[in-house]
Amino acid sequence: MTASRNKLIRILLIVFISFLPLFVLREYSGTFILRPDKTQANATAVTLDGHTQSVSLENVEANPKDQDESDQHDAGHSDPFSFILIELAIIIVVAIIGRWAAIRFDQPAVLGELLIGVILGNVAYWLGSPLSFFIMHLSDAGQIFDRIWLTGGTAFDAAKYIFPASELEPGGMGQRLVQIMTGPGANKFIIMGFSLWLFSNLGVILLLFMVGLESSVKEMLEVGPKASKVAIVGVVCPFILGLMASIWLLPNSESPVHLFLAATFCATSVGITARVFKDLNSIQTNEAKIILGAAVVDDILALVILAIVVGIVTTGGVRFFEVGRILLFSIIFLGVIIKYGERFIRWVLPYVSVLDRNNSKLLFPLALAFLLAWFANLIELATIVGAFAAGLILDDDQFAMDEDTRTTMEETIKPLETIFAPIFFVLMGMQVNLGTFLQRETLWLSVAFIVVAMLGKIVAGIPAGRGTDRTTVGIGMLPRGEVGLIFASIGKGLGVVTDSIFSAVVIMVIVTTLITPLLLKWSLTRNMVR
């Protein structure tokens, strides 16, 4: 009887915690629920505390008085940082529920975080939450802010440059996004959305830094030849297959469309793969090291291909200077880190320890990870490449002068990674719009893209050679994640990729991202059974 009562209490508690985020989203979003009004040609119905009001897009920014009064009212009785705190608390609780559910069904924890994000984001989206709408279109909002910063224009002017005219009509995605960014409560939505983006990026940087700490330069160099071969095949093969598929499926499109689609298939987002290996305690395997090494080379090659494709589209030719610059800076960056990184740390650490002997094992590694992540971005590599490189050149033996010899670097930094890394995966799930799967005209195109994307990367595992599970290596290279979306967004911004093609690419990215944890779990478990 007691066991049954405890089980019932646990179930009720989980249900309550699961619905809590929706109530909070309602609290912070219910004052501005967007729903298209199909009966009006030039307006959108907006509910303000339950009342309906027609608002024209052109008038959204014309009357800042109401927005100022709303902001002053909000600032008069509350800490402007409080809604970020509740947002952070919700995401952490949601991630815990997702991890618990995944582990309960004997799946990697990261899959639970992704799926709980998909559920939370889409339920709130369908309920009309502006915050969820803003988060789901966070990359578009970022482009609008970039355009405003460069031109000094309004949000509507920036939206006209970014979105097609159809998206700016009443009820269109671009129109609704501008309305959220300039209407009542806009300051909260913007701050909460970009705060979540900030926390998530911090999380994935910490994740790859921790993965780097569990490896070393020597181990990476040992798998270097295999990793390079995997990366080359993992870029060339998807590009060729993507080009052939695009020409076959889109015979009426011009060459730039085919080139951009092919380049999108080349991308790899290693964050999910790294997390699965960590969840399954397999980060020290040969397969994991090959995948991580290949991801670094893949990032460089994908950037080179993107530079070539953009040059052909914009100027009609290859920008050899740009290609050479990317290659040269990448080689110098990685070469200097591999050759001199550990020597530099051993030289500078004694001085750091003098300044703060008690906390040097926490502060110095984090500072180095953030510095190299920034420098990697400076030369147009992914920030996670720099963070991973920082982890490779750090070792506990370098902190011999530290007073706390009982705690390792991993144990010191892991609590931060445990807090922030799940935010990245929950946010990735929240940005998955299940509505894209209902677009019949793009569904078959996306199915073909998924087949090509999976085949091209799985083949990349072949050069891993004997003694390595080639299937696991190929599966580990599958997820496109945010990298694939960035490539497709660039093509859309240049007017090369149409809305239907972009939607098909988004579906491909969603599927390859969500299916990788399942396939990796299956492949790694199969090896353990052997």
Secondary structure, DSSP 4 states (H G I P E B T S, - for coil): -HHHHHHHHHHHHHHHHHHHHHHHHHHHHTTSEEE--TT-SS-EEEEETTEEEEE-GGGTTT-HHHHHHHHHHHHHHS-TTHHHHHHHHHHHHHHHHHHHHHHHTT--HHHHHHHHHHHHHHHHHHTT-HHHHHHHTHHHHHHHHHHHHHH---HHHHHHHHS-GGGGSTT-HHHHHHHHHHSTTHHHHHHHHHHHHHHHHHHHHHHHHHHHHTS-HHHHHHTHHHHHHHHHHHHHHHHHHHHHHHHHH-TTS-HHHHHHHHHHHH----HHHHHHHHHTT-TTSHHHHHHHHHHHHHHHHHHHHHHHHHHHHHHSS--HHHHHHHHHHHHHHHHHHHHHHHHHHHHHHHHHHHH-TTTHHHHHHHHHHHHHHHHHHHTTS-HHHHHHHHHHT--GGGGTT-S--SS-HHHHHHHHHHHHHHHHHHHHHHT--GGGGG-HHHHHHHHHHHHHHHHHHHGGGGGG-TTS-HHHHHHHT---HHHHHHHHHHHHHTT-S-HHHHHHHHHHHHHHHHHHHHHHHHHHHHHHH-
